[in-house]
């Protein structure tokens, strides 16, 4: 049986394709996914700020390979994850839900596929400062971009 589905032939755009930049978010969902070479956490963030994106979500992966643990640790520390659990090298999926923080995202295209990158994390308390700096760079006469903004690594 054949079915006619309008728009199927055109390239589908994901709702979060255009979401690049700095966002105040909270963890909406987090699931651990085991993979032989690259285990990861699949995380969905609900956007709180900027207000024009507050009903949207951003999804991505945080890998748990030895080379990528620094990024997972950065995320957990800046989002206020339980330090006792972190000290025991434990990540509780349920404890991740509801954590707030700042993420900086960008898109990369490899072999025709587009991927969302989490370029940085910061505590939610720094939102006013970081968002003001980012807006100043965009609104001002300076020819700087979000790539010039450096979130702290400690």
N, C-alpha and C positions, 0 to 999 in steps of 0.2 A: 504494500500500500504506500502511495506517495502522499506526502503532506507538504503543503505550501506554508513556509514560515518566512514572513516578510523580514527583510534586513539580515537574514542569515549569511548572505554572501559578502556583506560589507564587514570591514574589520571592526570587531567589537572593542569598545573602549571600556576599560575597567573604571569604576567610579572613583578610584583613588589615583588614577593616572596622573592627574595634574597636581597632586598634593606633594609639593616639594617645598622645603623650608623648615621653619621653626614652629613647633606646636606644643602647647600645654595639653597633656593627655592623661587619661587614666587607663589602666589595664582592664579591658573588658572581658577578655578570655585568654587563657594560656594553657597549652597542651604540649606535653613532651612527646616527641616522635623519635622512635629508635630507628636508626639506619646504620648498616654495618660500617660505612666509612665516615658518615657525617650525621651523628645524632643532633637533634635541634629542638628548640622550643618554638612552636608556632604561636605567635602572640598577636592579638587584635587589640589595638588602642582606639578608644573613643576620644575624639578631639573635644577639648573644653574651650580652648582659645587658639587662634582668633575666632571671634564670634561668628564670622561668616562661614566657618566650617564646622560649627559646633554639633551638627547632626550627622557628621560623617565619621567613618572609621578608617584606620590604616592598619593593614595586616602585613606581617613579615616574619622572618625567622631570625632567631639568635642561636648560632651553632654552639655545640658543646664539645668540639674537638679540642685537643690540647693547645693548638695554636690559636683558637678563638675564645678560650676561657677568659682572657683579659676583658673582652667586650661584654661577655655575660656578667662578669664581676662588676664592671663599670655600671652597667644597667641596674643591677641589684642594689649596689651601694647608693647610687643617686636617686633611685626611686624609693628608698627607705625600707628595703627588705629587712626582715628580722636578722639582726647581727648574730644572735645565738645560733640560728639555723645556718647562716652563712659560715660561721666559725666551725661548724661540724660538716661543712661541704654538702649541705642538704638544701634542695629546692623543693618547696611544697607548692604545687600548682594552685591550690586554693588560697594560699597566702599571697600569691602574686595579684590576684583579682582585687581591683580597687586601689592599687598603688598609683600614686600620682607622680608625674615628673615631666621633663621637657625632652623632646626628641628633635633631632635635625635629620631630615630625610633628603635623599636625592635619588634620581633614576639613572641607571646604567643600562646600556643596550649591548648585548653580546650575541652574536650569531642570529640577529633578528628578533631576539627575545628581550623584553624589558624587565628589569629587576629593580625592586625597591631596596635601597641601602639605608641602614641606620648609621648615620655618620657621627652622631654624638648624643650624649645624654647629659642632663643636669638636673639638680633638685628643683622641685616645683617652686620653692621659695625664691628662686632666681628669675622667675618669669618676667617680672616687671622690668628688671634691668636688661635682660637679654632681648626681650621683645622690643624695648625702646631702642636699643642699639641697632637691632636689625632694621627697624622702621626708619631710623635716622639714615642709615646707609642707603636704603632704597629711595627715600624721599629727598635726600640731600643731593647736592651737585657732585658728590664724590662718585667716582667710577668704580666703586667697590661692589662686591657681590656677597652672597651668603657664604661663598667658599672662603672668604677672608675671616669670617667669624669663627673663633676658636673656643669651643666649650672646654672647660677644665677636665683634666684626666684623673685628678685625685679626689 
